[in-house]
Amino acid sequence: MAELLQMLVRLGEKAGNLARIIRAEKTLFELLVEEKTGEAKNKRFVHDFKTLGDVLIQEMIKHDVGEKFPGMRDHILGEESNMFTNTAGESVEVTIQSTPEETKLLLTKVLDENQEAAALLAEALHATPDTVLDSRLQDLNFDLDMDSIGIWIDPIDSTSEYIKGIEDEEPKSGVYWHGLQCAVILIGAFHRETGSPVLGVVNQPFSKQDPESKSWTGHSFWGVSHGDFHCNSLLSSQGSSTTPISRNGLAFTMSASEEAHTKDAFSSLGRVHFASGAGYKILCVIEGHVDAYILTKGSTFKWDTCGPQAILKSLGGGIVDYQKWKSSSTDAENGNFLASAGLKYDKPDSEEPVSEGQKWSNSGGIIAYIDAEVLKKIHGASQD
């Protein structure tokens, strides 16, 4: 159903708008960067405001999708808990209310009676941004059984870069290693029976900055991969990339926390960019700035990868389990293997007891790719 994808794109932009408002409004920004000192700095709501921004975006998406598609309400999953404890010791469940005034009253409890901040947030949460959908998205028509769909949300991936707010970082071969550009909003829909991702939205709230006003505009990426139907925001009607990127040799994104020998092994195959944020690293693959994002550790989660994987599938790529790939034979890059090694989203990777924080991790690590031929070229390096 194209209506769901269109709604998720609109919600991604609404979330991006909220992320920009939080940084632009002085009252909210002071909470965000914890500028308070003394006793005020130790207050729980100040410490948790970073998380509150994430929770509000997550709960907004859950609320709006649940209102439109009630059958999906219990199958919308996210990274954050929505329970907060204010300085009076009162536990508050953060949910989006029916009206801006009701949402403001609830947020006032969380924010220790900071009515100005609560009002600004409530207004943004209930606003209806004037989002213009591109013609391809407006014209989409495909069948999707809504009763079998679940959603994963990462409200602000790379929160640390969002908090630090570096605005003048220069890209290297199209890749930002740090900065606001690395903060992205990730929304993915998956089949609850098969676990396969089908719809994906990546919203980059801080894509371009006006040199004079210093205001930011966002960019939205979307894709659908459902059966034999594939479409996305990056391909022209002729099926070729709208922004072809040419470069010499392979290029990868990786985490700076990888072991030295792993970095060396893949650096021998091409240029490595140590960018921030799992979602942004995969976005670099989606945009064609790099050939793959390689992570050997289980430090990403289902909410990081569901949406981006759907977009990559629509482009002919995907995301596979790194450890499965590493242990595969060199001729295993056929369609059957890629299908079996692709990440699934309906249940945890392992039935073994794990901490709640690690329950939904991509425990075997990941390789995000846009061309299966790249997997052949990097297989040898994965054995080092």
C-alpha positions as CSV (number, residue, x, y, z in Angstrom):
1,M,0.0,0.0,0.0
2,A,1.6,3.2,-1.2
3,E,-0.3,5.2,1.4
4,L,1.7,3.8,4.2
5,L,5.1,4.6,2.5
6,Q,3.8,8.1,1.7
7,M,2.8,8.6,5.4
8,L,6.2,7.3,6.6
9,V,8.0,9.8,4.3
10,R,5.8,12.6,5.7
11,L,6.5,11.5,9.3
12,G,10.2,11.4,8.5
13,E,10.1,15.0,7.5
14,K,8.0,15.9,10.5
15,A,10.6,14.2,12.7
16,G,13.3,16.1,10.9
17,N,11.5,19.3,11.5
18,L,11.3,18.6,15.2
19,A,15.0,17.8,15.3
20,R,15.7,21.2,13.7
21,I,13.4,23.1,16.0
22,I,15.1,21.6,19.1
23,R,18.4,22.9,17.9
24,A,17.1,26.3,16.7
25,E,15.0,27.3,19.7
26,K,17.2,28.7,22.5
27,T,15.0,27.3,25.3
28,L,15.2,23.8,23.9
29,F,18.8,24.0,22.8
30,E,20.0,24.9,26.3
31,L,18.5,21.8,27.6
32,L,19.9,19.8,24.7
33,V,23.5,20.8,25.3
34,E,23.1,20.8,29.1
35,E,24.2,24.4,29.6
36,K,22.8,24.6,33.1
37,T,25.2,24.6,36.0
38,G,25.2,23.8,39.7
39,E,22.1,22.1,41.1
40,A,20.1,22.6,37.9
41,K,22.6,20.7,35.9
42,N,22.1,17.6,38.0
43,K,18.3,17.5,37.5
44,R,17.1,14.3,35.9
45,F,15.1,16.1,33.1
46,V,18.2,18.0,32.0
47,H,20.3,14.9,31.8
48,D,17.5,13.0,30.0
49,F,16.5,15.7,27.5
50,K,18.8,14.2,24.9
51,T,16.7,11.0,25.2
52,L,13.4,12.9,25.4
53,G,14.0,14.3,21.9
54,D,14.4,10.7,20.6
55,V,11.3,9.5,22.6
56,L,9.1,12.3,21.3
57,I,10.0,11.5,17.7
58,Q,9.4,7.8,18.3
59,E,6.1,8.3,20.0
60,M,4.9,10.8,17.4
61,I,5.5,8.2,14.6
62,K,3.8,5.5,16.7
63,H,0.8,7.7,17.4
64,D,0.3,9.0,13.9
65,V,0.7,5.6,12.2
66,G,-1.5,4.0,14.9
67,E,-4.3,6.6,14.3
68,K,-4.2,5.9,10.5
69,F,-3.7,2.1,10.7
70,P,-5.1,0.9,14.0
71,G,-4.2,-2.7,13.2
72,M,-0.5,-1.8,13.3
73,R,-0.5,0.0,16.6
74,D,0.9,-3.0,18.6
75,H,3.6,-3.7,16.0
76,I,5.5,-0.4,15.9
77,L,8.8,-0.9,17.7
78,G,11.6,1.5,18.6
79,E,14.8,2.0,20.5
80,E,13.6,4.1,23.4
81,S,11.6,3.5,26.5
82,N,9.0,6.2,27.0
83,M,9.1,6.3,30.8
84,F,10.7,9.3,32.5
85,T,11.1,10.2,36.2
86,N,11.1,13.9,37.0
87,T,13.0,15.5,39.9
88,A,9.9,15.1,42.2
89,G,10.3,11.3,41.7
90,E,7.2,11.1,39.6
91,S,7.2,8.6,36.8
92,V,5.6,9.9,33.6
93,E,4.8,7.9,30.5
94,V,5.5,10.1,27.5
95,T,2.8,9.7,24.8
96,I,1.3,12.0,22.2
97,Q,-2.1,13.2,23.4
98,S,-5.2,14.2,21.4
99,T,-4.5,17.9,21.4
100,P,-1.4,20.2,21.7
101,E,-2.6,21.5,25.0
102,E,-2.9,18.0,26.5
103,T,0.6,17.1,25.2
104,K,1.9,20.3,26.6
105,L,0.5,19.5,30.1
106,L,2.1,16.0,30.0
107,L,5.5,17.4,28.9
108,T,5.3,20.1,31.6
109,K,5.4,17.3,34.2
110,V,8.5,15.7,32.6
111,L,10.3,19.1,32.2
112,D,9.7,20.2,35.8
113,E,7.2,22.8,34.9
114,N,9.2,24.4,32.1
115,Q,6.1,25.5,30.2
116,E,7.9,27.3,27.5
117,A,9.9,24.2,26.4
118,A,6.8,22.0,26.7
119,A,4.7,24.4,24.6
120,L,7.3,24.5,21.8
121,L,7.6,20.8,21.7
122,A,3.9,20.2,21.8
123,E,3.3,22.6,18.9
124,A,5.9,20.9,16.8
125,L,4.5,17.4,17.6
126,H,1.1,18.4,16.5
127,A,2.1,20.4,13.4
128,T,1.4,19.3,9.9
129,P,4.5,20.2,7.8
130,D,3.9,21.1,4.2
131,T,5.8,18.1,2.8
132,V,5.8,17.9,-1.0
133,L,6.1,14.3,-2.2
134,D,8.0,13.7,-5.4
135,S,5.9,12.6,-8.4
136,R,7.2,9.0,-8.3
137,L,6.1,8.5,-4.7
138,Q,2.7,10.1,-5.4
139,D,2.1,7.7,-8.4
140,L,3.1,4.5,-6.6
141,N,0.6,1.7,-6.7
142,F,1.3,-1.7,-5.1
143,D,-0.5,-4.1,-2.8
144,L,0.6,-4.7,0.8
145,D,-1.2,-6.7,3.4
146,M,-1.3,-4.2,6.3
147,D,-2.2,-6.9,8.8
148,S,1.2,-8.5,8.3
149,I,3.4,-5.4,8.6
150,G,5.6,-4.2,11.5
151,I,7.7,-1.1,11.9
152,W,11.1,-0.3,13.4
153,I,12.0,3.3,14.3
154,D,15.4,4.9,15.2
155,P,14.3,8.4,16.0
156,I,17.7,10.1,15.8
157,D,20.6,7.9,14.9
158,S,24.1,9.3,15.8
159,T,22.7,11.3,18.7
160,S,26.2,12.3,19.8
161,E,26.8,14.1,16.5
162,Y,23.4,15.8,16.8
163,I,24.3,17.0,20.3
164,K,27.7,18.2,19.4
165,G,26.2,20.0,16.4
166,I,29.3,20.5,14.2
167,E,28.2,22.6,11.3
168,D,31.3,23.2,9.3
169,E,32.6,19.7,8.7
170,E,33.8,19.2,5.1
171,P,33.1,15.9,3.3
172,K,35.8,13.6,2.0
173,S,34.8,12.1,-1.3
174,G,31.2,12.9,-0.4
175,V,31.4,11.4,3.1
176,Y,31.1,13.4,6.3
177,W,33.2,11.7,9.0
178,H,31.5,13.9,11.7
179,G,28.9,16.6,11.9
180,L,25.2,17.2,11.9
181,Q,24.9,15.5,8.5
182,C,25.6,12.2,10.2
183,A,22.4,12.5,12.3
184,V,19.5,10.7,10.5
185,I,16.0,9.4,11.2
186,L,15.4,5.8,10.3
187,I,12.0,4.2,9.7
188,G,11.5,0.7,8.2
189,A,8.5,-1.6,7.6
190,F,8.9,-5.4,7.5
191,H,6.8,-8.5,7.0
192,R,6.0,-9.9,10.4
193,E,5.8,-13.5,9.0
194,T,9.0,-13.5,7.0
195,G,11.0,-10.8,8.8
196,S,12.0,-9.2,5.4
197,P,12.2,-5.4,5.1
198,V,9.8,-4.0,2.5
199,L,9.6,-0.2,3.0
200,G,12.3,2.2,4.1
201,V,12.7,5.9,4.9
202,V,15.9,7.7,5.8
203,N,15.5,11.4,6.6
204,Q,18.6,13.5,6.9
205,P,17.4,16.6,8.8
206,F,20.6,18.5,8.3
207,S,21.4,18.0,4.7
208,K,22.1,21.5,3.5
209,Q,22.7,24.8,5.3
210,D,21.9,28.2,3.9
211,P,25.2,30.2,4.0
212,E,23.4,33.4,4.9
213,S,20.6,32.5,7.2
214,K,22.4,29.4,8.6
215,S,19.1,27.5,8.5
216,W,19.0,23.9,7.6
217,T,17.0,21.9,5.1
218,G,16.6,18.1,5.1
219,H,16.6,15.4,2.5
220,S,14.4,12.3,2.4
221,F,15.3,8.9,0.9
222,W,12.8,6.2,0.4
223,G,12.5,2.8,-1.1
224,V,10.1,-0.2,-1.5
225,S,11.1,-3.8,-2.2
226,H,8.0,-6.0,-2.2
227,G,8.1,-9.2,-4.2
228,D,9.0,-8.2,-7.8
229,F,8.1,-4.6,-7.2
230,H,11.1,-2.3,-6.6
231,C,11.1,1.5,-6.6
232,N,13.0,4.3,-4.7
233,S,13.8,8.0,-4.7
234,L,17.3,7.5,-6.2
235,L,16.5,6.0,-9.6
236,S,15.3,7.8,-12.6
237,S,12.4,6.3,-14.7
238,Q,15.1,4.7,-16.9
239,G,16.4,2.8,-14.0
240,S,19.8,4.6,-13.7
241,S,21.1,6.6,-10.8
242,T,20.1,10.3,-10.9
243,T,23.4,11.3,-9.5
244,P,26.1,8.9,-10.8
245,I,29.3,9.0,-8.7
246,S,32.6,8.1,-10.3
247,R,35.7,7.2,-8.3
248,N,38.8,5.1,-8.6
249,G,38.8,1.8,-6.7
250,L,36.6,0.5,-3.9
251,A,35.5,2.6,-0.9
252,F,34.1,1.6,2.4
253,T,32.6,3.1,5.6
254,M,33.7,1.5,8.9
255,S,33.7,2.3,12.6
256,A,36.8,3.8,14.1
257,S,36.4,1.2,16.9
258,E,37.2,-1.7,14.7
259,E,40.4,-3.7,15.5
260,A,43.6,-2.4,13.8
261,H,44.1,-5.7,11.8
262,T,40.5,-5.4,10.4
263,K,41.0,-1.8,9.4
264,D,44.3,-2.8,7.6
265,A,42.7,-5.7,5.8
266,F,40.0,-3.6,4.2
267,S,42.2,-0.6,3.7
268,S,44.3,-2.7,1.4
269,L,41.3,-3.1,-0.9
270,G,40.3,0.5,-1.1
271,R,39.7,3.8,0.8
272,V,38.1,3.6,4.2
273,H,36.0,6.4,5.7
274,F,35.5,6.2,9.5
275,A,32.2,8.0,9.5
276,S,29.8,8.5,12.5
277,G,26.5,6.7,12.9
278,A,25.4,3.3,11.6
279,G,22.5,4.9,9.7
280,Y,24.6,7.5,8.0
281,K,27.3,4.9,7.1
282,I,24.6,2.9,5.3
283,L,23.2,6.1,3.7
284,C,26.7,6.6,2.2
285,V,26.2,3.2,0.5
286,I,22.7,4.1,-0.7
287,E,23.9,7.3,-2.2
288,G,26.9,5.6,-3.9
289,H,29.6,7.4,-2.1
290,V,31.0,4.0,-1.0
291,D,30.6,0.4,-2.1
292,A,30.0,-1.1,1.3
293,Y,29.6,-0.5,5.0
294,I,31.5,-3.2,7.0
295,L,31.0,-3.8,10.7
296,T,32.4,-6.9,12.3
297,K,30.8,-6.4,15.7
298,G,27.2,-6.8,16.9
299,S,26.9,-3.2,17.8
300,T,24.0,-2.2,15.4
301,F,20.4,-3.0,16.1
302,K,17.2,-3.8,14.1
303,W,16.1,-0.2,14.3
304,D,19.4,0.9,12.7
305,T,19.1,-1.3,9.6
306,C,15.5,-2.1,8.8
307,G,14.7,1.0,6.8
308,P,18.1,1.3,5.1
309,Q,18.0,-2.4,4.1
310,A,14.6,-1.9,2.3
311,I,16.1,1.0,0.3
312,L,19.2,-1.0,-0.6
313,K,17.0,-4.0,-1.7
314,S,15.1,-1.7,-4.0
315,L,18.5,-0.7,-5.6
316,G,19.6,-4.3,-6.0
317,G,21.7,-4.5,-2.9
318,G,21.1,-5.4,0.7
319,I,22.6,-6.1,4.1
320,V,23.9,-9.5,5.2
321,D,25.2,-10.9,8.4
322,Y,29.0,-10.4,8.5
323,Q,29.8,-13.6,10.3
324,K,27.7,-15.7,8.0
325,W,29.4,-14.0,5.1
326,K,32.8,-14.5,6.6
327,S,32.2,-18.3,7.0
328,S,30.7,-18.7,3.6
329,S,32.6,-20.2,0.6
330,T,33.9,-17.8,-2.1
331,D,31.1,-18.8,-4.5
332,A,28.3,-18.2,-2.0
333,E,27.4,-14.8,-3.3
334,N,24.5,-16.3,-5.3
335,G,20.9,-15.2,-4.9
336,N,20.0,-18.1,-2.5
337,F,22.8,-17.2,-0.1
338,L,22.1,-13.5,-0.1
339,A,18.5,-14.2,0.6
340,S,19.3,-16.5,3.6
341,A,22.0,-14.3,5.0
342,G,20.0,-11.1,4.8
343,L,19.0,-9.5,8.1
344,K,15.5,-10.3,9.5
345,Y,13.4,-8.2,11.7
346,D,10.6,-10.3,13.2
347,K,12.6,-11.9,16.0
348,P,15.9,-11.6,17.8
349,D,18.9,-13.3,16.2
350,S,19.3,-15.7,19.0
351,E,16.9,-17.4,21.5
352,E,19.7,-17.4,24.1
353,P,19.0,-15.1,27.1
354,V,20.6,-11.7,26.6
355,S,20.2,-8.3,28.2
356,E,17.3,-6.3,27.0
357,G,19.7,-3.7,25.4
358,Q,21.3,-6.4,23.3
359,K,18.2,-8.4,22.5
360,W,17.6,-6.8,19.1
361,S,21.2,-6.4,18.0
362,N,22.5,-7.6,14.7
363,S,24.7,-9.9,16.6
364,G,26.9,-11.2,13.7
365,G,27.9,-7.8,12.4
366,I,26.8,-6.5,9.0
367,I,27.9,-5.7,5.5
368,A,25.7,-3.2,3.6
369,Y,26.2,-3.3,-0.1
370,I,24.7,-2.0,-3.3
371,D,26.3,-4.5,-5.7
372,A,26.7,-8.2,-4.9
373,E,29.9,-8.1,-7.0
374,V,31.6,-6.1,-4.2
375,L,31.0,-9.0,-1.8
376,K,33.1,-11.2,-4.0
377,K,36.0,-8.7,-3.9
378,I,36.0,-8.3,-0.2
379,H,35.5,-11.9,0.8
380,G,39.2,-12.6,1.1
381,A,39.8,-9.6,3.4
382,S,37.0,-10.9,5.7
383,Q,39.2,-14.0,6.4
384,D,42.0,-12.0,7.8
